[in-house]
Amino acid sequence: MFLFDWKKVYDTASGNVSRCNIIMEMLIAEQVPVNKYDRIYRYSQLNFKGTSFMVHPDILLLNSYKYSSRDISVYYALASLRSLADYIVSQKTTLDLLHLPVPLETLTENRLLRIENDQIHFLYEEVTPENTH
């Protein structure tokens, strides 16, 4: 399980979608900057640990070339709204529509998310590593 603080990622990136994704990629892949000119250098010394979680961030990262930067950022943001306690108790990886901070219509184009039974399902959270091919 991968823990992160989306608010800190978002604030550090000043809301820039590309920078948010760069920070998340650095955290997920545990990248280290090559030198001080590396694009992740300024973020590498910051602590982004938090109570937001993702179960399979590595699989999303592996398949990120298939999706837009915006879709991936929305995926991270909505994943951060899920309850870690609910996951620990019941392995729940979905988000109730009740907790959705944006209009539902804004998510209809995102191929990483599926809405079913008043729940938002995250494409790469419900997959096992063996089923990724």
C-alpha positions in Angstrom: 0.0 0.0 0.0 1.2 3.5 -0.9 0.4 6.4 1.5 0.5 10.0 0.4 -0.8 13.5 1.2 -2.6 14.7 -1.9 -3.2 18.2 -0.4 0.6 18.7 0.1 1.3 17.4 -3.4 -1.3 19.7 -4.9 -0.1 22.7 -2.9 3.5 22.1 -3.7 2.7 21.8 -7.4 0.6 25.0 -7.2 -2.3 23.1 -8.7 -0.4 22.3 -11.9 -1.5 18.9 -13.2 1.8 18.1 -14.8 3.8 18.9 -11.7 1.3 16.9 -9.5 1.9 13.9 -11.8 5.7 14.4 -11.7 5.6 14.4 -7.8 3.4 11.4 -7.7 5.5 9.5 -10.2 8.6 10.3 -8.1 7.0 9.0 -5.0 5.5 5.9 -6.5 8.6 4.9 -8.4 10.8 6.0 -5.5 12.9 8.1 -7.9 16.0 9.9 -6.7 17.2 13.0 -8.6 20.3 12.5 -10.8 21.6 16.1 -10.1 20.3 19.5 -9.1 19.0 20.1 -12.6 16.7 17.1 -12.5 13.0 18.0 -12.7 12.3 16.2 -9.4 15.2 17.7 -7.4 13.1 20.5 -5.8 10.5 17.9 -4.6 12.9 15.2 -3.5 13.6 16.6 0.0 9.9 17.1 0.9 7.8 14.7 2.9 4.6 13.8 1.2 3.5 11.0 3.6 -0.1 11.1 4.7 -3.3 9.1 5.2 -4.4 9.0 1.5 -3.8 5.6 0.0 -3.5 3.7 -3.2 -3.3 -0.1 -3.3 -1.7 -0.5 -6.8 -0.1 2.8 -7.8 2.6 1.0 -9.6 0.1 -0.5 -12.0 -1.4 2.9 -12.8 2.1 4.3 -13.3 2.9 1.4 -15.7 -0.2 2.1 -17.8 -0.1 5.9 -17.5 0.9 6.3 -21.1 -2.7 5.3 -22.1 -4.4 8.2 -20.3 -4.3 12.0 -20.1 -2.4 13.8 -17.4 -5.7 15.3 -16.2 -7.4 11.9 -15.9 -4.5 10.6 -13.8 -4.5 13.6 -11.5 -8.3 13.3 -11.0 -7.7 9.6 -10.2 -5.1 10.6 -7.5 -7.3 13.3 -6.1 -10.4 11.2 -5.8 -8.4 8.2 -4.4 -7.1 10.6 -1.7 -10.7 11.1 -0.5 -11.2 7.5 0.4 -11.1 6.4 4.1 -7.9 4.5 5.1 -9.8 3.1 8.1 -12.5 1.7 5.8 -9.9 0.0 3.7 -8.1 -1.5 6.7 -11.4 -2.8 8.2 -13.1 -4.0 5.0 -10.7 -3.7 2.1 -13.0 -1.1 0.5 -11.3 0.6 -2.5 -14.3 2.6 -3.8 -15.4 6.1 -3.0 -19.1 6.9 -2.1 -20.6 9.4 -4.5 -21.7 11.3 -1.3 -18.0 12.3 -0.8 -17.6 13.6 -4.4 -16.6 17.3 -4.2 -17.2 18.0 -7.9 -20.3 17.5 -10.1 -20.7 14.0 -11.3 -20.7 15.1 -15.0 -17.0 16.1 -14.7 -16.1 12.4 -14.3 -18.0 10.8 -17.2 -15.0 11.2 -19.6 -12.4 9.7 -17.3 -11.7 6.1 -18.4 -9.9 5.4 -15.1 -13.1 5.7 -13.1 -16.3 3.7 -13.2 -19.5 4.7 -11.4 -21.7 1.8 -10.3 -24.2 1.5 -7.4 -23.4 5.0 -6.0 -19.7 4.1 -5.8 -16.8 5.3 -7.8 -14.6 2.4 -8.7 -10.9 3.0 -9.5 -9.7 0.9 -12.5 -6.3 0.0 -11.2 -7.2 -0.4 -7.5 -9.4 -3.5 -8.1 -6.9 -5.3 -10.2 -4.3 -7.8 -9.0 -0.8 -7.7 -10.4 -1.2 -11.0 -12.1 -4.1 -9.7 -14.2 -2.3 -6.6 -15.6 -1.3 -8.2 -18.9 
